[in-house]
Amino acid sequence: MTATVERQEETTKDYDEPIPLLVNDRAGSLRITAGAEQIEDIAARSGVNVRVISADSPDDARRKLQELVRNGAKRVAVAGGDGTIACAVQTLAGTDVALGIIAQGTANNFATCLRLPQDLPSAIRILKEGQILEVDLGRIGNTYFTESAGVGLFADALSMYDGVHKSIFRTVWTYLRVMLSARAHRMRLIIDGEPYRERAVWCEVANTFRIGYAVPVAPEAKVTDGKLDVVVMGDLRPAGDPPVFSRHAEAAPPNSAEVTMIKASEVRIESRHPMNVHCDDAIVSKTPVTITVAPGALKVLVDRL
């Protein structure tokens, strides 16, 4: 069993300086979200001093965040979904700037894992009254992820799915296509230096307990334990077949014959044939790939206990 190290929040007084709040005008494609004027109005009535900045693309958001960091901002808030948050993290990770999150997306997985409120008045209040907590991120090369990275089913779905034009119909259609065409791949995993050989349909390296459209893939995952959760779904064989997860050719899975979960700091995934590798909601490369944890890489504002 891996020991869990919980990080304590930094106790801070109410923050009275103007807080830049970047709003993604395209967030929450599958739900109704608040606009800049509504957010400003709620902030004013809540006594929170915000300066709303609109962004109409990831590149635009990145440029504006980089400028805020260069100008010495101490807190930066972002209103959007998991994709917007992941974009902001690429700029804010490893800095002393604390990220405030106004959850405006479809799933809001990262905000949920941080136990952040998803009603506007409460979320805006935390920008002023919240505590700063250092949380972990995952990393592939120079790209950080908040939720997960991996190969197999989810990466295949992302490669088929047009994330720009989201809809329930496209989501269901993509899911059916992936499940009907799912097949196991031969993989070699090196987990914290230990080699494993797999025949699996899915290998996910998770930072949060749920990903995508709120799919709970890693129930033990925590963003403050300094580890990533490796989740391997074996070959989809009929019940009663031998276990599919083995270590050094030993057919002795610690959990079940279908799914195995291991906590790790570094994971390398190799495959006989190149496989798509996703990082959060984007395909970033092909196998082989090395995925590592970045402990305490991001400062976020959370509710006070």
C-alpha positions as CSV (number, residue, x, y, z in Angstrom):
1,M,0.0,0.0,0.0
2,T,1.3,3.4,-1.0
3,A,1.5,6.0,1.8
4,T,-0.5,9.1,1.1
5,V,1.0,12.5,1.9
6,E,-1.6,15.2,2.3
7,R,-0.6,18.8,1.7
8,Q,-1.8,21.5,3.9
9,E,-3.4,24.6,2.4
10,E,-1.6,27.9,2.9
11,T,-3.6,30.0,5.2
12,T,-4.2,33.4,3.7
13,K,-6.2,36.5,4.5
14,D,-8.9,37.8,2.2
15,Y,-7.4,39.0,-1.0
16,D,-8.4,42.5,-1.9
17,E,-6.4,43.2,-5.0
18,P,-8.1,43.1,-8.4
19,I,-8.1,39.5,-9.7
20,P,-7.8,39.0,-13.5
21,L,-10.5,36.5,-14.6
22,L,-10.1,35.0,-18.0
23,V,-13.4,33.9,-19.5
24,N,-13.6,31.3,-22.3
25,D,-16.5,32.3,-24.4
26,R,-16.8,28.8,-25.9
27,A,-16.7,26.7,-22.7
28,G,-19.5,24.3,-21.8
29,S,-20.7,23.3,-25.3
30,L,-23.2,20.9,-23.7
31,R,-24.6,23.2,-21.0
32,I,-25.7,26.8,-20.5
33,T,-22.9,29.0,-19.0
34,A,-22.7,32.5,-17.6
35,G,-21.3,35.3,-19.7
36,A,-18.7,37.9,-18.8
37,E,-21.4,40.5,-17.8
38,Q,-23.2,38.0,-15.5
39,I,-19.9,37.0,-13.8
40,E,-18.9,40.7,-13.3
41,D,-22.3,41.4,-11.8
42,I,-22.2,38.5,-9.3
43,A,-18.6,39.4,-8.4
44,A,-19.6,43.0,-7.7
45,R,-22.5,41.9,-5.5
46,S,-20.2,39.5,-3.6
47,G,-17.6,42.1,-2.9
48,V,-15.0,40.4,-5.1
49,N,-12.8,42.7,-7.1
50,V,-12.3,41.0,-10.5
51,R,-11.2,42.2,-13.9
52,V,-12.8,40.1,-16.7
53,I,-10.7,39.3,-19.7
54,S,-12.3,37.5,-22.6
55,A,-10.4,34.9,-24.7
56,D,-11.8,33.4,-27.9
57,S,-9.2,30.7,-28.5
58,P,-6.6,28.6,-26.6
59,D,-3.8,30.6,-28.2
60,D,-5.4,33.9,-27.2
61,A,-5.9,32.6,-23.7
62,R,-2.3,31.5,-23.5
63,R,-0.9,34.8,-24.6
64,K,-3.0,36.7,-22.1
65,L,-2.0,34.4,-19.3
66,Q,1.7,34.7,-20.1
67,E,1.3,38.5,-20.1
68,L,-0.4,38.4,-16.6
69,V,2.5,36.2,-15.3
70,R,5.1,38.6,-16.7
71,N,3.3,41.5,-15.1
72,G,3.6,39.9,-11.6
73,A,0.0,38.7,-11.0
74,K,-0.3,36.8,-7.7
75,R,-3.7,35.3,-8.5
76,V,-5.3,34.5,-11.8
77,A,-8.8,33.1,-12.3
78,V,-10.2,31.1,-15.2
79,A,-13.8,30.6,-16.1
80,G,-14.2,27.6,-18.3
81,G,-14.2,23.8,-18.5
82,D,-11.4,21.2,-18.2
83,G,-10.0,22.1,-21.6
84,T,-9.6,25.8,-20.5
85,I,-8.1,24.8,-17.2
86,A,-5.6,22.5,-18.9
87,C,-4.6,25.3,-21.2
88,A,-4.0,27.7,-18.3
89,V,-2.0,25.1,-16.5
90,Q,0.6,25.0,-19.3
91,T,1.5,28.6,-18.4
92,L,0.9,28.6,-14.6
93,A,2.6,25.3,-13.6
94,G,5.8,25.8,-11.8
95,T,5.1,29.5,-11.0
96,D,4.0,31.2,-7.8
97,V,0.7,32.3,-9.4
98,A,-2.3,30.8,-7.7
99,L,-5.1,29.6,-10.1
100,G,-8.7,30.3,-9.2
101,I,-11.3,28.1,-11.0
102,I,-14.8,29.1,-12.0
103,A,-16.2,25.8,-13.3
104,Q,-18.1,26.5,-16.5
105,G,-17.5,23.3,-18.5
106,T,-19.5,20.2,-19.3
107,A,-17.8,17.8,-16.9
108,N,-15.6,19.9,-14.7
109,N,-13.5,17.0,-13.6
110,F,-10.6,18.9,-12.1
111,A,-12.8,21.3,-10.2
112,T,-14.8,18.3,-8.8
113,C,-11.6,16.6,-7.6
114,L,-10.6,19.8,-5.8
115,R,-14.1,19.9,-4.2
116,L,-14.7,23.3,-5.7
117,P,-18.3,24.6,-5.8
118,Q,-19.9,24.9,-9.2
119,D,-22.4,27.6,-8.4
120,L,-21.1,31.0,-9.5
121,P,-21.5,33.0,-6.2
122,S,-19.6,30.3,-4.2
123,A,-16.9,29.9,-6.8
124,I,-16.3,33.6,-7.1
125,R,-16.2,33.9,-3.3
126,I,-13.2,31.5,-3.2
127,L,-11.2,33.9,-5.5
128,K,-11.1,36.3,-2.5
129,E,-11.4,34.1,0.5
130,G,-9.8,30.8,-0.6
131,Q,-6.7,29.1,0.5
132,I,-3.7,28.2,-1.7
133,L,-3.1,24.4,-2.2
134,E,-0.2,22.9,-4.1
135,V,-1.5,20.0,-6.3
136,D,0.1,17.5,-8.5
137,L,0.1,17.4,-12.3
138,G,1.0,14.7,-14.8
139,R,3.5,15.4,-17.5
140,I,4.5,14.2,-21.0
141,G,7.7,16.0,-22.0
142,N,6.9,19.7,-21.6
143,T,3.2,19.2,-21.6
144,Y,1.3,19.0,-18.3
145,F,-2.1,17.3,-17.7
146,T,-4.6,17.8,-15.0
147,E,-6.7,14.6,-15.5
148,S,-4.9,11.8,-17.3
149,A,-2.8,10.6,-20.2
150,G,-2.7,7.2,-21.8
151,V,-3.4,4.9,-24.8
152,G,-6.2,2.6,-25.9
153,L,-10.0,3.2,-25.7
154,F,-10.0,6.9,-24.6
155,A,-7.2,8.0,-26.9
156,D,-8.9,6.2,-29.8
157,A,-12.2,8.0,-29.0
158,L,-10.4,11.3,-29.0
159,S,-8.8,10.6,-32.4
160,M,-12.3,10.1,-33.8
161,Y,-14.1,12.9,-32.0
162,D,-14.4,16.5,-33.1
163,G,-14.0,18.3,-29.8
164,V,-14.8,21.7,-31.4
165,H,-18.3,20.7,-32.3
166,K,-19.5,18.8,-29.3
167,S,-22.9,17.2,-29.1
168,I,-24.6,14.3,-27.3
169,F,-25.1,12.6,-30.6
170,R,-21.4,12.8,-31.6
171,T,-20.4,11.5,-28.1
172,V,-22.7,8.5,-28.3
173,W,-21.7,7.7,-31.9
174,T,-18.0,7.9,-31.1
175,Y,-18.5,5.7,-28.0
176,L,-20.3,3.0,-30.0
177,R,-17.6,3.1,-32.8
178,V,-14.8,2.7,-30.3
179,M,-16.5,-0.1,-28.3
180,L,-17.4,-2.0,-31.5
181,S,-13.8,-1.8,-32.8
182,A,-12.0,-2.3,-29.5
183,R,-9.2,-4.8,-29.6
184,A,-6.4,-5.6,-27.3
185,H,-2.8,-4.4,-27.9
186,R,0.4,-5.9,-26.8
187,M,2.1,-3.5,-24.5
188,R,5.2,-3.3,-22.4
189,L,4.8,-1.1,-19.3
190,I,7.7,0.0,-17.2
191,I,6.2,1.3,-13.9
192,D,8.7,2.9,-11.6
193,G,11.4,0.7,-13.1
194,E,9.4,-2.6,-12.9
195,P,8.6,-4.2,-16.3
196,Y,5.2,-5.5,-17.1
197,R,4.0,-7.2,-20.3
198,E,0.3,-6.7,-21.2
199,R,-2.4,-7.5,-23.6
200,A,-4.8,-4.7,-22.9
201,V,-7.4,-2.5,-24.5
202,W,-6.8,0.5,-22.3
203,C,-4.0,2.0,-20.2
204,E,-4.7,5.2,-18.4
205,V,-2.4,7.1,-16.2
206,A,-4.6,9.3,-14.0
207,N,-4.1,12.3,-11.8
208,T,-7.8,12.7,-11.0
209,F,-10.3,10.1,-10.2
210,R,-12.5,10.8,-13.2
211,I,-11.9,11.9,-16.8
212,G,-13.7,12.7,-20.0
213,Y,-17.5,13.1,-19.5
214,A,-17.1,12.4,-15.7
215,V,-16.0,8.8,-16.2
216,P,-14.7,7.5,-12.8
217,V,-11.6,5.5,-13.9
218,A,-9.3,5.7,-10.9
219,P,-11.3,5.8,-7.6
220,E,-8.1,6.0,-5.5
221,A,-6.5,8.9,-7.3
222,K,-5.7,12.1,-5.4
223,V,-4.1,15.3,-6.6
224,T,-2.1,15.7,-3.4
225,D,-0.4,12.3,-2.9
226,G,2.6,12.8,-5.3
227,K,1.6,9.8,-7.4
228,L,-0.3,8.9,-10.6
229,D,-2.7,6.0,-10.8
230,V,-2.0,3.5,-13.5
231,V,-5.2,1.8,-14.7
232,V,-4.9,-1.2,-17.1
233,M,-8.0,-2.8,-18.7
234,G,-7.0,-6.2,-20.0
235,D,-8.2,-8.1,-23.0
236,L,-12.0,-8.3,-23.2
237,R,-12.2,-12.0,-22.8
238,P,-15.1,-14.2,-21.7
239,A,-15.5,-14.8,-17.9
240,G,-13.3,-17.6,-16.7
241,D,-10.4,-17.0,-18.9
242,P,-6.9,-16.6,-17.3
243,P,-5.9,-13.2,-15.9
244,V,-4.5,-10.8,-18.4
245,F,-2.2,-8.7,-16.2
246,S,1.2,-10.2,-15.4
247,R,4.4,-9.1,-13.8
248,H,7.6,-10.8,-15.2
249,A,5.2,-13.4,-16.8
250,E,3.6,-14.2,-13.5
251,A,-0.2,-14.4,-14.0
252,A,-1.1,-13.0,-10.6
253,P,-3.0,-9.7,-10.8
254,P,-3.4,-7.8,-7.4
255,N,-7.1,-6.7,-8.1
256,S,-9.0,-8.6,-10.8
257,A,-8.5,-10.4,-14.1
258,E,-9.9,-7.4,-16.1
259,V,-8.6,-4.2,-14.4
260,T,-5.5,-3.5,-12.4
261,M,-4.5,-0.3,-10.6
262,I,-1.1,0.7,-9.4
263,K,0.2,4.0,-8.0
264,A,3.4,5.2,-9.6
265,S,5.7,8.2,-10.2
266,E,6.8,7.3,-13.7
267,V,5.3,5.1,-16.4
268,R,6.7,4.2,-19.8
269,I,4.3,2.6,-22.4
270,E,5.7,0.7,-25.4
271,S,3.6,-1.2,-27.9
272,R,4.3,-3.5,-30.8
273,H,2.4,-1.2,-33.2
274,P,2.3,2.6,-32.7
275,M,-0.7,3.7,-30.6
276,N,-2.2,7.2,-30.2
277,V,-1.2,8.9,-26.9
278,H,-3.6,11.4,-25.4
279,C,-2.8,14.1,-22.8
280,D,-6.1,15.3,-21.3
281,D,-8.4,15.9,-24.3
282,A,-5.7,16.1,-27.0
283,I,-3.7,13.5,-29.0
284,V,-0.1,14.5,-28.5
285,S,2.1,11.7,-29.8
286,K,2.4,8.0,-30.6
287,T,4.0,5.2,-28.4
288,P,6.5,4.8,-27.0
289,V,5.8,7.5,-24.3
290,T,7.0,8.3,-20.8
291,I,4.5,9.8,-18.4
292,T,5.7,11.3,-15.1
293,V,4.2,13.0,-12.0
294,A,5.0,16.6,-11.2
295,P,4.3,16.8,-7.4
296,G,2.9,20.1,-6.2
297,A,3.5,21.8,-9.6
298,L,0.4,23.9,-9.5
299,K,-1.0,26.3,-6.9
300,V,-4.8,26.5,-6.8
301,L,-7.4,28.3,-4.7
302,V,-9.6,26.0,-2.7
303,D,-12.3,26.5,-0.1
304,R,-11.3,27.1,3.5
305,L,-12.0,24.2,5.8
